[in-house]
Amino acid sequence: MRKFEIQHNADTVTIESRLEVIPLRDVVVFPHMIYPLLIGRELTMLALKKAMDGTKQILLVAQQEASIDIPTGDDLNHVGVVARILQVMKMPNGTLKVLVEGLTRAAVEQFDDSGECIYADILIDDTVEAGSRELEAISRSVSELFTEYVRLNRRIPDEVLVSLASIPSYQQQADIIASQVWLKMDAKQRLLEAFSVIDRFELLADILREEIEILKLEQKIDGTVRESMSRSQREFYLQQQLRAIKDELGHADEPSAEVDDLYAQLESRDYPREVVLKAEEEIKKLSKMHPYSAESGVVRGYLEWLLCLPWKTETEDRTKFDEVRSILDGDHYGLEKAKQRIIEHLAVLRLASKVKGPILCLVGPPGVGKTSIGRSIARALNRKFVRMSLGGVHDEAEIRGHRRTYIGAMPGRIIQGLKRAGSSNPLFLLDEVDKIGADFRGDPSSALLEVLDPEQNNSFSDNYLEVEYDLSKILFITTANTTSTIPYALRDRMEIIRLPGYLDFEKAAIADEFLIPKLTKDLGLSKIQFEFKKDALKEIIHNYTRESGVRELERQLGSVLRKTAVSLADGKRVRKVAVTPKSVRKALGVPKYTDTDIKTHETIGYAVGLAWTELGGEVLPVEVVPMPGKASLTLTGSLGDVMRESATAALSYIRNHAQLFGLKDNFFEN
């Protein structure tokens, strides 16, 4: 077996031409370099054991692909380092920590991987290049470059420069510099494969110049950022660093994928000019922000709202009167005045190319179908339906939205409703407009003035959007139980349509055509045939309900039908049920209301009056009983101020016309 002799640190070292191989992953060891290795693969542990039993020398060769767990000779580079094993330590997890010292480069003639470990037949060039002026010059140049590299790179201690100055050998200088510079694997392997010292120095010079430029650029970026950053703003520091890197790369104005998507969305639909200008301004602002900053989230949310609104999207109205009438009549019984007003609106739409949306206010007692008729009108006109309940609303921002300076700011509920509808001309139902409130957060009813004024709502301004929106195409319908609590300025902008309470025959028709079929379906009684006698419906309406609407009637009908449901649950077979007044009284118990005994003939001391409120009307029998004693007018019952004034006015009239009624002058005194 051939042997080589080399000089290493003034010692002569003998190296055999056949050595065990330890494949290295992501590591290149240079001559004169002491390096710790962690060994855990069975292949390398066997090679280490055989080397320790022999010369304690081993060949370190880097793998071409670090991901290969069990390499063969074909997976290894053909230039490595012969190393001396200095120390072996066994770790708690079973791996070995080996301290090695690089001796010299070696070229592999061939690998032998047929045994338990890999062997290599090597060649070593032990000739030492003689010194020359060229070698001295390039050595000094590389030393100067390495000095600047150490100065710029904080990770390398200055002591390396002191130790390097004391080394006389050019070969050793080149290897120590190569081991200290941070390089990628392919660059390190190229340096290891350069057997000529001059070639090695030339490679190092090129690499060091490139690394120095990178370090200078990094230092420049770091200095630029530090000038404009606050100590407590780490996020701002990272953002400025990213911006400086983009400036150096020339990508400062390159839009991100998100910005591209926003521009594409802006071009895909038809937006008003003001919206386009505002959106472009905000997108440009977003492109300059850090994607994870709080401000970019605010701008992104604003753009989503701005671009998703139906600025020019409309639905086409249904203008055939017959179809509209059939839909309205099919959904609601009676309410002829409200239906007629909708037909009039359609007539105007047919005659005029564009008409400002009217503001209709449906006023009536609870349960007469104000909200449901709004939904029915939307279906009849073929418009989208949006309902907004104003009951208990105290904050003006509910109508106008919040300014973007507030955390969690959003548009007002008018704009939110338009987004849900996906149309700029829906039917917008403002429910319970008489129950809107006001407090320190503002007066929502005053904010509604602009919304419901046909002369102003074509340029409605939402605090969040900052762009005017045209609400004039919307058909606004409001509902209320009474007009007395609606502010005058708001009431003046609306056309009042009163929905009176239903008469008894209308309630019976509604129960027969709408309520009973609905209840049988909801209660799972569709397979049973119910026959409500007219007297039975009259019994429920007269004796168990007293209302203007039909909600209580629906509840009482449900009670009657649920008795049948109980019978079915008990296992009884029921095909047909006839509901009579007797069965109604059995199901509902004692009547809640009885007819007032109204005298129809003229009676002294007895009068009949009518009371009317927004919730309905009532007949009032009034009786007067004169008694002997001191003069005094006593009023009984829960009377309001107006009723008390009426009684006092009646007494004044009688006293003023006492002779006309044949009363004595001292009648009231006694």
Stockholm file with secondary structure:
# STOCKHOLM 1.0

chainA/1-670         MRKFEIQHNADTVTIESRLEVIPLRDVVVFPHMIYPLLIGRELTMLALKKAMDGTKQILLVAQQEASIDIPTGDDLNHVGVVARILQVMKMPNGTLKVLVEGLTRAAVEQFDDSGECIYADILIDDTVEAGSRELEAISRSVSELFTEYVRLNRRIPDEVLVSLASIPSYQQQADIIASQVWLKMDAKQRLLEAFSVIDRFELLADILREEIEILKLEQKIDGTVRESMSRSQREFYLQQQLRAIKDELGHADEPSAEVDDLYAQLESRDYPREVVLKAEEEIKKLSKMHPYSAESGVVRGYLEWLLCLPWKTETEDRTKFDEVRSILDGDHYGLEKAKQRIIEHLAVLRLASKVKGPILCLVGPPGVGKTSIGRSIARALNRKFVRMSLGGVHDEAEIRGHRRTYIGAMPGRIIQGLKRAGSSNPLFLLDEVDKIGADFRGDPSSALLEVLDPEQNNSFSDNYLEVEYDLSKILFITTANTTSTIPYALRDRMEIIRLPGYLDFEKAAIADEFLIPKLTKDLGLSKIQFEFKKDALKEIIHNYTRESGVRELERQLGSVLRKTAVSLADGKRVRKVAVTPKSVRKALGVPKYTDTDIKTHETIGYAVGLAWTELGGEVLPVEVVPMPGKASLTLTGSLGDVMRESATAALSYIRNHAQLFGLKDNFFEN
#=GR chainA/1-670 SS CCEEEEEETTEEEEEESEEEEEEESSCCCCTTCEEEEEECCHHHHHHHHHHHHTTSEEEEEEBSSTTCSSCCGGGBCSEEEEEEEEEEEECTTSCEEEEEEEEEEEEEEEEECSSSSCEEEEECCCCCCCCCHHHHHHHHHHHHHHHHHHHHCTTSCTHHHHHHHTCCCHHHHHHHHHHHSCCCHHHHHHHHHCCSHHHHHHHHHHHHHHHHHHHHHHHHHHHHHHHTCCTTCHHHHHHHHHHHHHHHHTCTTCCCHHHHHHHHHHHHSCCCHHHHHHHHHHHHHHHTSCTTSHHHHHHHHHHHHHHHSCSSCCCCCCCCHHHHHHHHHHHCSSCHHHHHHHHHHHHHHHHSSCCCCCEEEEECCTTSCHHHHHHHHHHHHTCCEEEEECTTCCCTHHHHCCCTTSTTCCCCHHHHHHHHHTCSSCEEEEECGGGCCCBTTBCHHHHHHHHTCTTTGGGEECTTTCSEECCTTSEEEEEESCSTTSCHHHHTTSEEEECCCCCHHHHHHHIIIIIHHHHHHHTTCTTSEEEECHHHHHHHHHHTCCCSSSHHHHHHHHHHHHHHHHHHHTTCCCSEEEECHHHHHHHHCSCSCCCCCCCCSCCTTEEEEEEEETTEEEEEEEECCCCSSSCCCCCCSSCCHHHHHHHHHHHHHHHHTTTTTTCCTTTTTC
#=GC SS_cons         CCEEEEEETTEEEEEESEEEEEEESSCCCCTTCEEEEEECCHHHHHHHHHHHHTTSEEEEEEBSSTTCSSCCGGGBCSEEEEEEEEEEEECTTSCEEEEEEEEEEEEEEEEECSSSSCEEEEECCCCCCCCCHHHHHHHHHHHHHHHHHHHHCTTSCTHHHHHHHTCCCHHHHHHHHHHHSCCCHHHHHHHHHCCSHHHHHHHHHHHHHHHHHHHHHHHHHHHHHHHTCCTTCHHHHHHHHHHHHHHHHTCTTCCCHHHHHHHHHHHHSCCCHHHHHHHHHHHHHHHTSCTTSHHHHHHHHHHHHHHHSCSSCCCCCCCCHHHHHHHHHHHCSSCHHHHHHHHHHHHHHHHSSCCCCCEEEEECCTTSCHHHHHHHHHHHHTCCEEEEECTTCCCTHHHHCCCTTSTTCCCCHHHHHHHHHTCSSCEEEEECGGGCCCBTTBCHHHHHHHHTCTTTGGGEECTTTCSEECCTTSEEEEEESCSTTSCHHHHTTSEEEECCCCCHHHHHHHIIIIIHHHHHHHTTCTTSEEEECHHHHHHHHHHTCCCSSSHHHHHHHHHHHHHHHHHHHTTCCCSEEEECHHHHHHHHCSCSCCCCCCCCSCCTTEEEEEEEETTEEEEEEEECCCCSSSCCCCCCSSCCHHHHHHHHHHHHHHHHTTTTTTCCTTTTTC
//
